[in-house]
Amino acid sequence: SGLLKDFGWMTTNVLLGFPFGAISVILHAFLLIFDPRKTFRFYNVSLLIWVIGNFLWMTTEFVAETPSSNVHLGPPVPLGGVSAQTVEDMVNIKSALFLISSCVQITMYILVFCKFIPMPEDDEEDIVSKNEAILFFYGSQSYSKQLQYNTELDNSDDVNIISLDGAGYERQGSQSGPSYGFSLIFIENAYILFWILKDLCWSWGTGDLTHDQDTAIVFESLALCCGTMSIFVYALTSYLYRRNTLRFLDAITTIFWIAANFVWMSGEFFLRYDNLEHDDATQGNDYNTRVASATLFLLGLAIQAYVMVSVCISVASFQNSSRSSHGGRGSSGRQIEMMNV
């Protein structure tokens, strides 16, 4: 829904932007309410706050701004009907929501690294990929120590493993061993903070906070840095997930999504809002960057459609095999392996 919402927003198509933006807010609200994983609460809270702010930002552009190019796939905009004061209030609320969402994320990282809360971790994360993450972040010496400790732990008869929360093993009644590395989901979701900060600096760099050009350039530079970090995080994530086809393709989809936003943002920085003004005529037309952004969005949508179809086929095949084998273990096991390929 978020991918389609951004595609509709970038192409000034209110028929895509508004419905899928609303769906995204609703889905994140449901996720916050019904996700049983306590360690994911910080993620879910910050994401809900961010998508609400993002929806407000999109709304202000749909109702108050003239498109800067003819990459336009929906009804005529601006829609109007909203006072200038209301638009200004929505912009300020959006900025406040982005700041709050960023603070929630930063608070989570502080609490995790101070070991006040456990590191978020998915069920059955690939241990090989986690070891590769240790090797990447900590180097070969730490990687070897962790492997040695894990081997001793597995071979010991008098060790009671009381926690494995992404920060390492602990032994009951004895000193804990070396603790290196991050959970895969912790690495993957690091992009969230960078993406939220990217959106905040993007909006501030195009005049939502200040019309001073020197200040705006600072925000533009920060937005470009945060966008680059988001792409880096997901490039690393796609590498770690390369043995799981569906996870890998999902990561590639997100790379296209982030890259499409990055190109769209760059067009606004360097073409549309070059003088921190709304260029509604031919000057400042960011047509080329919007076409490039649309291409990246469509590639991401195509891959995501393939992932969803593959998941549906795998689930249906698994259910059919389970029924035909009357709960037999062998057939079900083969289907589960197919889903993890």
N, C-alpha and C positions, 0 to 999 in steps of 0.2 A: 504493500500500500504506500509506503514511503517513497519508493522508487517511482511509482506512477504519479504520486502527488508532486514530486520535484519535476518530473517530465512535463506535467500539466502547467506547473508554475513557470518553468523556463520558456515554454511555448505560449505563455499567456492564455492558456485554455482553462477557463473557469469550470468547464464541464468535467474536467479531469482533476484539477487542483482542489476544488472544494470538497467533492465527495470522498476522494481518497485521503485528503487531509483529515477530514472528520473520522473516517474509518481508522486511520493511524492513531488518532487521539483515543478513540474508544478501545482499540486493541491494547494499547499501552495501559489504559486504566484497568482493563480486565486482567492484564498480566500482573499489575501491582497487587490487585485484590486476591487473585487465585493462585499465583505462583507460590508453592509451598517452601521454596528454598530461601531460608532466612538470609543466607550470605549474599543473595542477589537483590535484597531490598534496596540497597543504595543505587544499584544500576537501574532498577525499575522506577524508583522515585525520580531520579535525575532525568531519565528518558521521557517520562510523562511530562515533567515540567518543561523540558526542552521542546517536545513536539507541540505543546500548547503555544509556546512562544513562537515557534516556527510557523504555526498556523496563523497567528496574529500578524506576523510579518508578511506572509503571503497575502493576507486579506487587505492590508494597507496598500500593497502594490496593485492589487486588482481593482480597488475602488478609487485610487487617487493618482495613479501614474499612467502616463502615456507610453506605450511600448516604444522601444528605441530601434526596432528593426521590424521587418515584415515576416519574421519567423513567428507566425501568429495563427493558431489553429482553432480558436474558439470564438465566441461572441465578442462584439466590440468592447474594448476597455479603454479608459477607466469606466467602471460601472457607475460611479458617483453615488449620490444619495447619502453620503456621510460627511458631516461637517469637518472642517480643518482641525478644530480643537479635538474632536473625537479621534481623528487619525493620529494626531500628536500624542494623545493619551495612550492609544494602542501601541505606538512605537515605544513609548517609555515603559509600558508594562512588559512588552516583549524584551527589552533590554534587561529589565529587572529579573525576568524569568530565566534568561540566559545566565545571568550572574549567579542566581540561586542554584541553578542546575550545575554550574561549574563548581560552586562551593561544596555541593553535596558530593561530587566526584572527588574533589581534593580531600575532603574529610575522610572519605572511604580509604583512600590511599594512605593517609597518615595513620589511621587506625589499623590498617593491615600491616604496615611496616613496623608499627610499634607493638604489634601482636596483641592488640586489644580485641580484634575480631579475626576469625579465620579467613584465609584467602578464598574467594569464590572458586569453586571447582565443579566441573561437570562430572556426571557419573561415567565411569569406565573410560577415562581419558587414555589415549595411546601412550604407553610408557616409553616407547622408542622416541616419539616426538618430544616428550617431556625431557628425555635425556639430551636430545639435540638442542633443546632450548637452554639447558644447563651449559652445554658446550659453547653455545653462541654467546651467552651473557657472562659466563664466569671463567671460561677457558678450560683447557684440557686438564690442568692439575686438579681443579675443583671437581670436574667431571669424573676423574678417576677416583678421587676420595669418596664421592657419593656412591659410585658403583661398588666400591669395596665395602662401604658400610652397609649398603642394601644387601649385598651377598652375605655378609656376616649375620645380618638380621634374619634373612631367610633361612640360614643354616642353624640358627641357634634354637635350642629347645626350651630355654628358660626365659625367653623374651616375650613379653605381652605388648603387642602394638596397641597403644591407646589412642593414637590420632594419626591421621594422614590427611592434612587439610590443604595441601599445596605448598606448605612451608617446610615439610620434611617429616620424618618419623620421630617418635619419641618412645623411650623405654620406660615402663613403669618401674619405679624403685631404683633407677640408675640414671646416670647423666645422659642426656640426649646426645645423639651423634651429630655429624655434620648435616647442615640443612641448606641446600642450594636450590635455586630454580624457582620457576613460577608455574602455576597451572596454565593449561592451554587457553582456557576461557579468560583468564586474567590477562594474558598477553593479547588475545583477540579483542577484548573489550577496552583495551587502552585507547583505541581510536576514538571512543565516545568523548572523552575529555577534549582531545584535540579538535574533534568535529564541532563541539559546542563552542569552544573558544574561537574556532574559525568563523562560525556564524556570527558570533558577537562582534569580532573585529571587522568582518565583512560589512555588517550593517553600519558600524561606526565609521568605517573607512569610506562609505558612500554618502555621508552627510547626516546620519541619524543622530550623532552626538555633537559634532562640530563642523563648521564650514571653514575652519582654518586649514589651509592646504598642508602645512608642515606636519600638523598633528594627524591629519588624515593619512599621510604617507606612512607614518609610524604604524597606524592600525592596519593599513593595507599590507605592510611588510609582515606584521605579526600574523595576519590571516593567511598569507602565502606560506609562511613557515609552518603554521598549524595544519594547513591542508597537505603540505608535503609530509609531515609526520604521520598524518592519517593514512596516506598512501603507503608509507614505509611500514607501518604496523601491519597493514593487511597484506602487503607483499610478503612479510615474514610469516604471517598466519597462513597464507596459501602454501608456502613452502613446507611448513610444519604439517599441514593437512594433506600433502600431496599423495599419500598412500590411501586416503579415503576419497573416492571420486566425488561423491555428492558434497561432502564438506569442502573439498578443494574447489569445485565449481561454484559453490555458494560464496566462497571467499573471492573468487575471480569476479563474480557479479558485483560484490561490494567494491572491489577495486574500480570497476567501470563506473559505478555510481559515484564514488568519491572523485574520480578523475573528471567525470562530466560536470560535477559541481565546481571543481577547480578551474576548468576551462571557462565555464559560465562566469565565475567570479572574476577571473583574469580579464575577460572581455569587458566587464563593467568597470574594473579598475583602470584599464589602460585605454579604453575606447569610449564607453558610454559616459562615465562620470569623470572624465579627465580633468575638468575644471570644477569638480564638486557641484555641478549643476545638472538638472534633469535635461538632457539633450533630446528634445522631442522632435527635432527636425532631422535633416540629413546629417548634420554634424554629430559625431559621436555614435554613429550606427555600429552596433556590435553584431551585425548579421553573421559574419564568418565564424566567430567564436560560438555563436548560438547553434549554427549548423553542426559544427564539430561536437558541441556538447550534446545535441540531439542524437548524433550518431553513436556516441558513447552510451547514452541512456538506452537506446534501442538494442545495442549489443548486450548490455546488462539485462534488459528485459527478456531477450531471446534465451540467454543462458538460464535465467531464473525459471522461465517457462519449461525448459528442458528438465531442470532439476525437479520441479513440481510434478511433471508428468512421470518422470522416472520413479519418484517416491510413490506416487499413486499406483503405478504398475507393480512395484515391488511389494507394496502392502497387499494389493489384491491377489498377487501370486502367492504370497505367504498364507493368506487366509484360505485360498482354494486348496493349497497343499495340506494345510492343517486339517481341513474338513475331510479331504480324501484319504488321509492317513489315520483318521480317527484319533488325532492327538499323538501320532507317532513321532518320536524324537528325531529320527534321522532326517526326514523331509524338512521339518521345521528348522533344524540346524543348518541345512544347506541354504534355505531361504534367508536365514539371518546372515549367513556369510555373504550371500549375494547383496544384501542391503548394505553391508559394510565395505564392499569392494570400492 
